[in-house]
């Protein structure tokens, strides 16, 4: 069974379930056979695969797939938890209040253009009530392949949810943010997400200092 056929079958089963059909026994849609199919070794084809993915329920509520944006040879990769409502509607990153704030964090503190970094998310589709760990697990192979192809020198995890999933840790986020950690042998620094900062502007100063540490790390790479 090809990847395309598998995705079509899964989409059909989800559609049946949405109409009220019940299965006698729970079905595991995410068996290793389905989940671990060979992914393309270039970003263009990988993006096409993600755009045609129906492996989880987020595919039913999305308007657009947000795959990634930025320099394909970027030294720094930003990873947020999921696309925002505005990003989903406009099919691009750096839009809406949170996107504009992130742009300022990158351009005003790191002194580089947002196009010079690469940004993506744990899940590529917007959720209605917050992406779950199971959604992130389904999308994780796509993310790992992106990281493999981009080959960043530093990952910046935006927010507690991104940090916790990537490093499989539930430490006190306020204690570990801004510190140099490691993800699959790649240095990682976590800071607050723009969405969190909009709700809690008193933490913007802490995020500013985190970004200065990111800047210092990047300068050491030059």
SULZISUL-V379099 format. One record per backbone hydrogen bond with DSSP energy under -1.0 kcal/mol. NH is the residue of the N-H (numbers start at 0). CO is the residue of the C=O. Records with the same first field share a line. If there is no record, write none. Layout:
# SULZISUL-V379099
NH = CO / CO
This chain:
# SULZISUL-V379099
5 = 1
6 = 2
7 = 3
8 = 4
9 = 5
10 = 6
11 = 7
12 = 8
13 = 9
14 = 10
15 = 11
16 = 12
17 = 13
19 = 16
20 = 15
28 = 26
34 = 30
35 = 31
45 = 41
46 = 42
47 = 43
48 = 44
49 = 45
50 = 46
52 = 49
58 = 55
59 = 56
61 = 57
65 = 123
68 = 118
70 = 116
73 = 70
76 = 153
77 = 117
78 = 155
79 = 119
87 = 83
88 = 84
89 = 85
90 = 86
98 = 94
99 = 95
100 = 96
101 = 97
102 = 98
103 = 99
104 = 100
105 = 101
106 = 102
107 = 103
111 = 105
115 = 112
116 = 113
117 = 75
118 = 68
119 = 77
121 = 79
122 = 80
135 = 131
136 = 132
137 = 133
138 = 134
142 = 138
143 = 139
144 = 140
145 = 141
146 = 142
147 = 143
148 = 144
149 = 145
150 = 146
152 = 74
153 = 74
154 = 186
155 = 76
156 = 188
157 = 78
158 = 190
162 = 158
163 = 159
164 = 160
165 = 161
166 = 162
168 = 163
174 = 171
175 = 171
176 = 172
177 = 189
178 = 175
180 = 187
182 = 185
185 = 182
187 = 180
188 = 154
190 = 156
196 = 192
197 = 193
198 = 194
199 = 195
202 = 199
203 = 200
206 = 202
207 = 203
208 = 204
209 = 205
210 = 206
211 = 207
212 = 208
213 = 209
214 = 210
215 = 211
216 = 212
217 = 213
218 = 214
219 = 215
